[in-house]
C-alpha cells in the first residue's frame, strides 16, 4: 500500500483512513457524512435466476438394508438382496 499524505497534519501514512479516524475523528466524521459510501450494487431484477434445488426423484424414496446395504423401496420386506427381515417402524416419514 503506497504512503499518503494527511490533509490535516501533513503526516505521511500507509493507511490514511485509519489515520484520519484516529488522529482527526471530527474531520473524519464530517467527511464520512458529506460523502457516504454508495450502497453495494445489486443486479437488476431480471438478471437474477432463482433455482429450486431438490433431491433427485430416485433419491427421495431410496433406502438401504442395514445388513447388506442393498437398495430398498420404503416398506420392502424382506431385503431382496440378502433376505434380512426389516423393521420399518423405526423409519420416520
Biopython code that builds the backbone (N, CA, C, O; Angstrom):
import numpy as np
from Bio.PDB.StructureBuilder import StructureBuilder

atoms = [
    (1, "UNK", "N", (0.851, -1.164, 0.000)),
    (1, "UNK", "CA", (0.000, 0.000, 0.000)),
    (1, "UNK", "C", (0.902, 1.234, 0.000)),
    (1, "UNK", "O", (1.746, 1.382, 0.884)),
    (2, "UNK", "N", (0.733, 2.114, -0.976)),
    (2, "UNK", "CA", (1.580, 3.307, -1.039)),
    (2, "UNK", "C", (1.233, 4.292, 0.080)),
    (2, "UNK", "O", (0.083, 4.385, 0.509)),
    (3, "UNK", "N", (2.242, 5.020, 0.540)),
    (3, "UNK", "CA", (2.052, 6.012, 1.595)),
    (3, "UNK", "C", (1.289, 7.214, 1.041)),
    (3, "UNK", "O", (1.425, 7.572, -0.129)),
    (4, "UNK", "N", (0.476, 7.831, 1.917)),
    (4, "UNK", "CA", (-0.308, 9.000, 1.527)),
    (4, "UNK", "C", (-0.106, 10.096, 2.563)),
    (4, "UNK", "O", (0.223, 9.829, 3.719)),
    (5, "UNK", "N", (-0.307, 11.323, 2.128)),
    (5, "UNK", "CA", (-0.120, 12.478, 2.996)),
    (5, "UNK", "C", (-1.471, 12.909, 3.570)),
    (5, "UNK", "O", (-2.440, 13.090, 2.831)),
    (6, "UNK", "N", (-1.525, 13.071, 4.890)),
    (6, "UNK", "CA", (-2.740, 13.501, 5.565)),
    (6, "UNK", "C", (-3.004, 14.971, 5.251)),
    (6, "UNK", "O", (-2.103, 15.797, 5.397)),
    (7, "UNK", "N", (-4.217, 15.315, 4.825)),
    (7, "UNK", "CA", (-4.519, 16.712, 4.505)),
    (7, "UNK", "C", (-4.659, 17.599, 5.745)),
    (7, "UNK", "O", (-4.690, 18.824, 5.630)),
    (8, "UNK", "N", (-4.741, 16.988, 6.924)),
    (8, "UNK", "CA", (-4.929, 17.769, 8.141)),
    (8, "UNK", "C", (-3.634, 18.055, 8.886)),
    (8, "UNK", "O", (-3.482, 19.132, 9.461)),
    (9, "UNK", "N", (-2.687, 17.099, 8.885)),
    (9, "UNK", "CA", (-1.459, 17.311, 9.661)),
    (9, "UNK", "C", (-0.198, 17.080, 8.819)),
    (9, "UNK", "O", (0.913, 17.176, 9.340)),
    (10, "UNK", "N", (-0.353, 16.785, 7.551)),
    (10, "UNK", "CA", (0.748, 16.545, 6.613)),
    (10, "UNK", "C", (1.598, 15.320, 6.952)),
    (10, "UNK", "O", (2.692, 15.162, 6.410)),
    (11, "UNK", "N", (1.111, 14.457, 7.837)),
    (11, "UNK", "CA", (1.835, 13.225, 8.137)),
    (11, "UNK", "C", (1.724, 12.292, 6.939)),
    (11, "UNK", "O", (0.696, 12.244, 6.263)),
    (12, "UNK", "N", (2.798, 11.552, 6.690)),
    (12, "UNK", "CA", (2.785, 10.566, 5.609)),
    (12, "UNK", "C", (2.501, 9.209, 6.256)),
    (12, "UNK", "O", (3.254, 8.731, 7.104)),
    (13, "UNK", "N", (1.391, 8.606, 5.827)),
    (13, "UNK", "CA", (0.927, 7.366, 6.441)),
    (13, "UNK", "C", (0.566, 6.337, 5.377)),
    (13, "UNK", "O", (0.297, 6.677, 4.225)),
    (14, "UNK", "N", (0.568, 5.057, 5.796)),
    (14, "UNK", "CA", (0.194, 3.987, 4.867)),
    (14, "UNK", "C", (-1.321, 3.859, 4.740)),
    (14, "UNK", "O", (-1.839, 3.667, 3.639)),
    (15, "UNK", "N", (-2.037, 3.964, 5.866)),
    (15, "UNK", "CA", (-3.487, 3.815, 5.869)),
    (15, "UNK", "C", (-4.114, 5.149, 6.252)),
    (15, "UNK", "O", (-4.299, 5.436, 7.434)),
    (16, "UNK", "N", (-4.438, 5.955, 5.261)),
    (16, "UNK", "CA", (-4.923, 7.307, 5.504)),
    (16, "UNK", "C", (-6.270, 7.314, 6.229)),
    (16, "UNK", "O", (-6.471, 8.126, 7.131)),
    (17, "UNK", "N", (-7.174, 6.447, 5.863)),
    (17, "UNK", "CA", (-8.490, 6.422, 6.518)),
    (17, "UNK", "C", (-8.346, 6.099, 7.995)),
    (17, "UNK", "O", (-8.972, 6.744, 8.837)),
    (18, "UNK", "N", (-7.537, 5.118, 8.313)),
    (18, "UNK", "CA", (-7.323, 4.747, 9.710)),
    (18, "UNK", "C", (-6.667, 5.894, 10.474)),
    (18, "UNK", "O", (-7.049, 6.179, 11.609)),
    (19, "UNK", "N", (-5.691, 6.549, 9.867)),
    (19, "UNK", "CA", (-5.001, 7.681, 10.491)),
    (19, "UNK", "C", (-5.992, 8.804, 10.787)),
    (19, "UNK", "O", (-6.008, 9.356, 11.887)),
    (20, "UNK", "N", (-6.814, 9.135, 9.798)),
    (20, "UNK", "CA", (-7.776, 10.222, 9.997)),
    (20, "UNK", "C", (-8.790, 9.858, 11.077)),
    (20, "UNK", "O", (-9.168, 10.714, 11.876)),
    (21, "UNK", "N", (-9.234, 8.605, 11.113)),
    (21, "UNK", "CA", (-10.206, 8.179, 12.117)),
    (21, "UNK", "C", (-9.619, 8.269, 13.528)),
    (21, "UNK", "O", (-10.332, 8.606, 14.473)),
    (22, "UNK", "N", (-8.312, 7.967, 13.678)),
    (22, "UNK", "CA", (-7.679, 8.001, 14.998)),
    (22, "UNK", "C", (-7.230, 9.394, 15.400)),
    (22, "UNK", "O", (-7.467, 9.818, 16.531)),
    (23, "UNK", "N", (-6.587, 10.108, 14.492)),
    (23, "UNK", "CA", (-5.968, 11.388, 14.832)),
    (23, "UNK", "C", (-6.872, 12.601, 14.598)),
    (23, "UNK", "O", (-6.699, 13.635, 15.244)),
    (24, "UNK", "N", (-7.817, 12.482, 13.693)),
    (24, "UNK", "CA", (-8.686, 13.613, 13.344)),
    (24, "UNK", "C", (-10.136, 13.136, 13.275)),
    (24, "UNK", "O", (-10.765, 13.229, 12.221)),
    (25, "UNK", "N", (-10.679, 12.622, 14.392)),
    (25, "UNK", "CA", (-12.010, 11.993, 14.355)),
    (25, "UNK", "C", (-13.134, 12.938, 13.928)),
    (25, "UNK", "O", (-14.051, 12.513, 13.226)),
    (26, "UNK", "N", (-13.086, 14.203, 14.333)),
    (26, "UNK", "CA", (-14.157, 15.132, 13.948)),
    (26, "UNK", "C", (-14.166, 15.385, 12.450)),
    (26, "UNK", "O", (-15.219, 15.360, 11.812)),
    (27, "UNK", "N", (-12.983, 15.628, 11.893)),
    (27, "UNK", "CA", (-12.883, 15.870, 10.446)),
    (27, "UNK", "C", (-13.268, 14.608, 9.660)),
    (27, "UNK", "O", (-13.946, 14.675, 8.635)),
    (28, "UNK", "N", (-12.815, 13.463, 10.171)),
    (28, "UNK", "CA", (-13.107, 12.201, 9.504)),
    (28, "UNK", "C", (-14.617, 11.940, 9.491)),
    (28, "UNK", "O", (-15.171, 11.510, 8.479)),
    (29, "UNK", "N", (-15.279, 12.205, 10.631)),
    (29, "UNK", "CA", (-16.728, 12.005, 10.712)),
    (29, "UNK", "C", (-17.454, 12.930, 9.743)),
    (29, "UNK", "O", (-18.386, 12.500, 9.063)),
    (30, "UNK", "N", (-17.040, 14.200, 9.671)),
    (30, "UNK", "CA", (-17.664, 15.139, 8.727)),
    (30, "UNK", "C", (-17.461, 14.693, 7.282)),
    (30, "UNK", "O", (-18.369, 14.821, 6.460)),
    (31, "UNK", "N", (-16.271, 14.169, 6.965)),
    (31, "UNK", "CA", (-16.008, 13.657, 5.612)),
    (31, "UNK", "C", (-16.972, 12.513, 5.288)),
    (31, "UNK", "O", (-17.565, 12.471, 4.210)),
    (32, "UNK", "N", (-17.115, 11.592, 6.236)),
    (32, "UNK", "CA", (-17.978, 10.427, 6.005)),
    (32, "UNK", "C", (-19.435, 10.854, 5.834)),
    (32, "UNK", "O", (-20.151, 10.297, 5.002)),
    (33, "UNK", "N", (-19.877, 11.846, 6.623)),
    (33, "UNK", "CA", (-21.253, 12.321, 6.500)),
    (33, "UNK", "C", (-21.475, 13.037, 5.173)),
    (33, "UNK", "O", (-22.542, 12.917, 4.571)),
    (34, "UNK", "N", (-20.469, 13.783, 4.717)),
    (34, "UNK", "CA", (-20.593, 14.517, 3.457)),
    (34, "UNK", "C", (-20.494, 13.591, 2.248)),
    (34, "UNK", "O", (-21.097, 13.864, 1.210)),
    (35, "UNK", "N", (-19.742, 12.504, 2.370)),
    (35, "UNK", "CA", (-19.533, 11.574, 1.259)),
    (35, "UNK", "C", (-19.841, 10.145, 1.706)),
    (35, "UNK", "O", (-18.921, 9.345, 1.880)),
    (36, "UNK", "N", (-21.117, 9.812, 1.894)),
    (36, "UNK", "CA", (-21.429, 8.450, 2.348)),
    (36, "UNK", "C", (-21.051, 7.425, 1.281)),
    (36, "UNK", "O", (-21.084, 7.702, 0.082)),
    (37, "UNK", "N", (-20.698, 6.260, 1.747)),
    (37, "UNK", "CA", (-20.330, 5.180, 0.825)),
    (37, "UNK", "C", (-21.568, 4.766, 0.032)),
    (37, "UNK", "O", (-22.658, 4.662, 0.596)),
    (38, "UNK", "N", (-21.410, 4.531, -1.256)),
    (38, "UNK", "CA", (-22.562, 4.101, -2.048)),
    (38, "UNK", "C", (-23.008, 2.704, -1.632)),
    (38, "UNK", "O", (-22.187, 1.889, -1.213)),
    (39, "UNK", "N", (-24.292, 2.427, -1.745)),
    (39, "UNK", "CA", (-24.749, 1.082, -1.388)),
    (39, "UNK", "C", (-24.166, 0.063, -2.353)),
    (39, "UNK", "O", (-23.861, 0.398, -3.498)),
    (40, "UNK", "N", (-24.009, -1.165, -1.910)),
    (40, "UNK", "CA", (-23.455, -2.173, -2.812)),
    (40, "UNK", "C", (-24.366, -2.355, -4.023)),
    (40, "UNK", "O", (-25.592, -2.323, -3.914)),
    (41, "UNK", "N", (-23.744, -2.544, -5.156)),
    (41, "UNK", "CA", (-24.505, -2.711, -6.389)),
    (41, "UNK", "C", (-25.247, -4.038, -6.355)),
    (41, "UNK", "O", (-24.682, -5.062, -5.972)),
    (42, "UNK", "N", (-26.498, -4.017, -6.750)),
    (42, "UNK", "CA", (-27.262, -5.257, -6.857)),
    (42, "UNK", "C", (-27.684, -5.416, -8.304)),
    (42, "UNK", "O", (-27.952, -4.431, -8.992)),
    (43, "UNK", "N", (-27.742, -6.644, -8.760)),
    (43, "UNK", "CA", (-28.105, -6.854, -10.158)),
    (43, "UNK", "C", (-29.551, -6.452, -10.416)),
    (43, "UNK", "O", (-30.380, -6.533, -9.509)),
    (44, "UNK", "N", (-29.867, -6.025, -11.615)),
    (44, "UNK", "CA", (-31.257, -5.696, -11.956)),
    (44, "UNK", "C", (-32.144, -6.928, -11.743)),
    (44, "UNK", "O", (-31.680, -8.056, -11.910)),
    (45, "UNK", "N", (-33.406, -6.725, -11.379)),
    (45, "UNK", "CA", (-34.287, -7.855, -11.070)),
    (45, "UNK", "C", (-34.353, -8.929, -12.149)),
    (45, "UNK", "O", (-34.460, -10.111, -11.822)),
    (46, "UNK", "N", (-34.294, -8.561, -13.404)),
    (46, "UNK", "CA", (-34.404, -9.549, -14.472)),
    (46, "UNK", "C", (-33.160, -10.387, -14.665)),
    (46, "UNK", "O", (-33.210, -11.400, -15.362)),
    (47, "UNK", "N", (-32.032, -9.992, -14.063)),
    (47, "UNK", "CA", (-30.768, -10.693, -14.289)),
    (47, "UNK", "C", (-30.512, -11.809, -13.283)),
    (47, "UNK", "O", (-29.529, -12.538, -13.418)),
    (48, "UNK", "N", (-31.363, -11.959, -12.288)),
    (48, "UNK", "CA", (-31.140, -12.961, -11.261)),
    (48, "UNK", "C", (-32.060, -14.149, -11.520)),
    (48, "UNK", "O", (-33.270, -13.994, -11.684)),
    (49, "UNK", "N", (-31.469, -15.323, -11.553)),
    (49, "UNK", "CA", (-32.260, -16.530, -11.761)),
    (49, "UNK", "C", (-32.370, -17.270, -10.435)),
    (49, "UNK", "O", (-31.359, -17.537, -9.786)),
    (50, "UNK", "N", (-33.581, -17.598, -10.033)),
    (50, "UNK", "CA", (-33.809, -18.333, -8.803)),
    (50, "UNK", "C", (-33.910, -19.809, -9.132)),
    (50, "UNK", "O", (-34.682, -20.214, -10.001)),
    (51, "UNK", "N", (-33.130, -20.599, -8.436)),
    (51, "UNK", "CA", (-33.136, -22.034, -8.662)),
    (51, "UNK", "C", (-33.729, -22.742, -7.462)),
    (51, "UNK", "O", (-33.416, -22.411, -6.319)),
    (52, "UNK", "N", (-34.580, -23.711, -7.719)),
    (52, "UNK", "CA", (-35.090, -24.560, -6.651)),
    (52, "UNK", "C", (-34.305, -25.852, -6.699)),
    (52, "UNK", "O", (-34.193, -26.484, -7.750)),
    (53, "UNK", "N", (-33.763, -26.241, -5.563)),
    (53, "UNK", "CA", (-32.952, -27.446, -5.501)),
    (53, "UNK", "C", (-33.694, -28.489, -4.683)),
    (53, "UNK", "O", (-34.146, -28.217, -3.571)),
    (54, "UNK", "N", (-33.812, -29.662, -5.235)),
    (54, "UNK", "CA", (-34.447, -30.749, -4.512)),
    (54, "UNK", "C", (-33.726, -32.039, -4.836)),
    (54, "UNK", "O", (-32.982, -32.126, -5.812)),
    (55, "UNK", "N", (-33.953, -33.023, -4.017)),
    (55, "UNK", "CA", (-33.300, -34.312, -4.215)),
    (55, "UNK", "C", (-33.791, -34.941, -5.512)),
    (55, "UNK", "O", (-34.954, -34.769, -5.878)),
    (56, "UNK", "N", (-32.929, -35.662, -6.208)),
    (56, "UNK", "CA", (-33.367, -36.350, -7.426)),
    (56, "UNK", "C", (-34.498, -37.322, -7.104)),
    (56, "UNK", "O", (-34.567, -37.862, -6.000)),
    (57, "UNK", "N", (-35.372, -37.536, -8.063)),
    (57, "UNK", "CA", (-36.533, -38.403, -7.866)),
    (57, "UNK", "C", (-36.143, -39.756, -7.293)),
    (57, "UNK", "O", (-36.793, -40.257, -6.375)),
    (58, "UNK", "N", (-35.080, -40.351, -7.835)),
    (58, "UNK", "CA", (-34.695, -41.685, -7.379)),
    (58, "UNK", "C", (-34.137, -41.683, -5.961)),
    (58, "UNK", "O", (-34.137, -42.730, -5.314)),
    (59, "UNK", "N", (-33.664, -40.547, -5.454)),
    (59, "UNK", "CA", (-33.078, -40.492, -4.122)),
    (59, "UNK", "C", (-34.130, -40.291, -3.034)),
    (59, "UNK", "O", (-33.858, -40.582, -1.869)),
    (60, "UNK", "N", (-35.316, -39.805, -3.375)),
    (60, "UNK", "CA", (-36.330, -39.499, -2.371)),
    (60, "UNK", "C", (-36.848, -40.737, -1.656)),
    (60, "UNK", "O", (-37.051, -40.711, -0.442)),
    (61, "UNK", "N", (-37.058, -41.800, -2.380)),
    (61, "UNK", "CA", (-37.647, -43.000, -1.785)),
    (61, "UNK", "C", (-36.683, -44.173, -1.808)),
    (61, "UNK", "O", (-37.106, -45.328, -1.871)),
    (62, "UNK", "N", (-35.401, -43.883, -1.759)),
    (62, "UNK", "CA", (-34.414, -44.949, -1.765)),
    (62, "UNK", "C", (-33.889, -45.151, -0.354)),
    (62, "UNK", "O", (-33.472, -44.203, 0.311)),
    (63, "UNK", "N", (-33.914, -46.382, 0.084)),
    (63, "UNK", "CA", (-33.401, -46.754, 1.390)),
    (63, "UNK", "C", (-32.400, -47.875, 1.189)),
    (63, "UNK", "O", (-32.308, -48.446, 0.102)),
    (64, "UNK", "N", (-31.647, -48.193, 2.244)),
    (64, "UNK", "CA", (-30.636, -49.244, 2.154)),
    (64, "UNK", "C", (-30.795, -50.210, 3.309)),
    (64, "UNK", "O", (-31.083, -49.805, 4.435)),
    (65, "UNK", "N", (-30.608, -51.472, 3.028)),
    (65, "UNK", "CA", (-30.684, -52.536, 4.029)),
    (65, "UNK", "C", (-29.593, -52.324, 5.077)),
    (65, "UNK", "O", (-28.445, -52.034, 4.742)),
    (66, "UNK", "N", (-29.967, -52.472, 6.346)),
    (66, "UNK", "CA", (-28.990, -52.291, 7.427)),
    (66, "UNK", "C", (-28.022, -53.466, 7.509)),
    (66, "UNK", "O", (-26.956, -53.343, 8.114)),
    (67, "UNK", "N", (-28.370, -54.590, 6.918)),
    (67, "UNK", "CA", (-27.500, -55.770, 6.975)),
    (67, "UNK", "C", (-26.494, -55.795, 5.825)),
    (67, "UNK", "O", (-25.305, -56.032, 6.043)),
    (68, "UNK", "N", (-26.974, -55.550, 4.592)),
    (68, "UNK", "CA", (-26.071, -55.703, 3.441)),
    (68, "UNK", "C", (-25.853, -54.418, 2.648)),
    (68, "UNK", "O", (-24.965, -54.369, 1.797)),
    (69, "UNK", "N", (-26.656, -53.361, 2.913)),
    (69, "UNK", "CA", (-26.510, -52.100, 2.189)),
    (69, "UNK", "C", (-27.223, -52.080, 0.853)),
    (69, "UNK", "O", (-27.125, -51.101, 0.113)),
    (70, "UNK", "N", (-27.930, -53.131, 0.539)),
    (70, "UNK", "CA", (-28.651, -53.197, -0.731)),
    (70, "UNK", "C", (-29.768, -52.173, -0.797)),
    (70, "UNK", "O", (-30.331, -51.806, 0.234)),
    (71, "UNK", "N", (-30.103, -51.698, -2.013)),
    (71, "UNK", "CA", (-31.155, -50.693, -2.163)),
    (71, "UNK", "C", (-32.532, -51.291, -1.887)),
    (71, "UNK", "O", (-32.815, -52.436, -2.239)),
    (72, "UNK", "N", (-33.385, -50.479, -1.242)),
    (72, "UNK", "CA", (-34.740, -50.895, -0.899)),
    (72, "UNK", "C", (-35.715, -49.783, -1.224)),
    (72, "UNK", "O", (-35.345, -48.609, -1.235)),
    (73, "UNK", "N", (-36.946, -50.143, -1.486)),
    (73, "UNK", "CA", (-38.032, -49.172, -1.549)),
    (73, "UNK", "C", (-38.668, -49.160, -0.172)),
    (73, "UNK", "O", (-38.595, -50.150, 0.555)),
    (74, "UNK", "N", (-39.295, -48.040, 0.195)),
    (74, "UNK", "CA", (-39.899, -47.928, 1.529)),
    (74, "UNK", "C", (-40.898, -49.059, 1.740)),
    (74, "UNK", "O", (-41.749, -49.326, 0.891)),
    (75, "UNK", "N", (-40.777, -49.714, 2.885)),
    (75, "UNK", "CA", (-41.697, -50.775, 3.257)),
    (75, "UNK", "C", (-41.339, -52.151, 2.715)),
    (75, "UNK", "O", (-41.987, -53.137, 3.066)),
    (76, "UNK", "N", (-40.333, -52.234, 1.878)),
    (76, "UNK", "CA", (-39.965, -53.526, 1.287)),
    (76, "UNK", "C", (-39.407, -54.451, 2.371)),
    (76, "UNK", "O", (-38.494, -54.077, 3.107)),
    (77, "UNK", "N", (-39.972, -55.674, 2.462)),
    (77, "UNK", "CA", (-39.539, -56.634, 3.473)),
    (77, "UNK", "C", (-39.817, -58.032, 2.957)),
    (77, "UNK", "O", (-40.952, -58.301, 2.563)),
    (78, "UNK", "N", (-38.904, -58.889, 2.938)),
    (78, "UNK", "CA", (-37.511, -58.789, 3.367)),
    (78, "UNK", "C", (-36.642, -58.139, 2.296)),
    (78, "UNK", "O", (-37.108, -57.844, 1.195)),
    (79, "UNK", "N", (-35.365, -57.921, 2.638)),
    (79, "UNK", "CA", (-34.410, -57.364, 1.677)),
    (79, "UNK", "C", (-34.275, -58.336, 0.500)),
    (79, "UNK", "O", (-34.023, -59.523, 0.710)),
    (80, "UNK", "N", (-34.440, -57.845, -0.744)),
    (80, "UNK", "CA", (-34.340, -58.734, -1.891)),
    (80, "UNK", "C", (-32.912, -59.221, -2.139)),
    (80, "UNK", "O", (-32.706, -60.212, -2.839)),
    (81, "UNK", "N", (-31.934, -58.527, -1.570)),
    (81, "UNK", "CA", (-30.541, -58.908, -1.812)),
    (81, "UNK", "C", (-30.065, -59.988, -0.840)),
    (81, "UNK", "O", (-29.438, -60.965, -1.247)),
    (82, "UNK", "N", (-30.373, -59.802, 0.469)),
    (82, "UNK", "CA", (-29.832, -60.746, 1.455)),
    (82, "UNK", "C", (-30.911, -61.530, 2.208)),
    (82, "UNK", "O", (-30.599, -62.494, 2.907)),
    (83, "UNK", "N", (-32.188, -61.118, 2.069)),
    (83, "UNK", "CA", (-33.267, -61.827, 2.737)),
    (83, "UNK", "C", (-33.501, -61.405, 4.167)),
    (83, "UNK", "O", (-34.357, -61.983, 4.835)),
    (84, "UNK", "N", (-32.769, -60.411, 4.671)),
    (84, "UNK", "CA", (-32.928, -59.937, 6.054)),
    (84, "UNK", "C", (-34.319, -59.344, 6.243)),
    (84, "UNK", "O", (-34.797, -58.600, 5.387)),
    (85, "UNK", "N", (-34.973, -59.669, 7.358)),
    (85, "UNK", "CA", (-36.261, -59.090, 7.692)),
    (85, "UNK", "C", (-36.020, -57.684, 8.243)),
    (85, "UNK", "O", (-35.115, -57.478, 9.052)),
    (86, "UNK", "N", (-36.825, -56.725, 7.807)),
    (86, "UNK", "CA", (-36.586, -55.317, 8.162)),
    (86, "UNK", "C", (-37.742, -54.749, 8.971)),
    (86, "UNK", "O", (-38.900, -55.087, 8.727)),
    (87, "UNK", "N", (-37.429, -53.879, 9.939)),
    (87, "UNK", "CA", (-38.420, -53.233, 10.784)),
    (87, "UNK", "C", (-38.561, -51.782, 10.318)),
    (87, "UNK", "O", (-37.692, -50.957, 10.601)),
    (88, "UNK", "N", (-39.635, -51.466, 9.617)),
    (88, "UNK", "CA", (-39.837, -50.122, 9.051)),
    (88, "UNK", "C", (-40.429, -49.147, 10.053)),
    (88, "UNK", "O", (-40.544, -47.963, 9.737)),
    (89, "UNK", "N", (-40.810, -49.586, 11.242)),
    (89, "UNK", "CA", (-41.381, -48.698, 12.246)),
    (89, "UNK", "C", (-40.372, -47.656, 12.695)),
    (89, "UNK", "O", (-40.769, -46.579, 13.139)),
    (90, "UNK", "N", (-39.096, -47.938, 12.594)),
    (90, "UNK", "CA", (-38.045, -47.022, 13.052)),
    (90, "UNK", "C", (-37.778, -45.901, 12.055)),
    (90, "UNK", "O", (-37.102, -44.929, 12.395)),
    (91, "UNK", "N", (-38.288, -46.012, 10.848)),
    (91, "UNK", "CA", (-38.033, -45.013, 9.811)),
    (91, "UNK", "C", (-39.070, -43.905, 9.919)),
    (91, "UNK", "O", (-40.271, -44.168, 9.862)),
    (92, "UNK", "N", (-38.609, -42.663, 10.076)),
    (92, "UNK", "CA", (-39.516, -41.511, 10.117)),
    (92, "UNK", "C", (-39.887, -41.123, 8.707)),
    (92, "UNK", "O", (-39.029, -41.058, 7.827)),
    (93, "UNK", "N", (-41.142, -40.870, 8.493)),
    (93, "UNK", "CA", (-41.603, -40.479, 7.146)),
    (93, "UNK", "C", (-41.353, -39.028, 6.895)),
    (93, "UNK", "O", (-41.674, -38.523, 5.820)),
]
sb = StructureBuilder()
sb.init_structure("model")
sb.init_model(0)
sb.init_chain("A")
sb.init_seg("    ")
for serial, (resi, resn, name, xyz) in enumerate(atoms, 1):
    if name == "N":
        sb.init_residue(resn, " ", resi, " ")
    sb.init_atom(name, np.array(xyz, "f"), 0.0, 1.0, " ", f" {name:<3s}", serial, name[0])
structure = sb.get_structure()
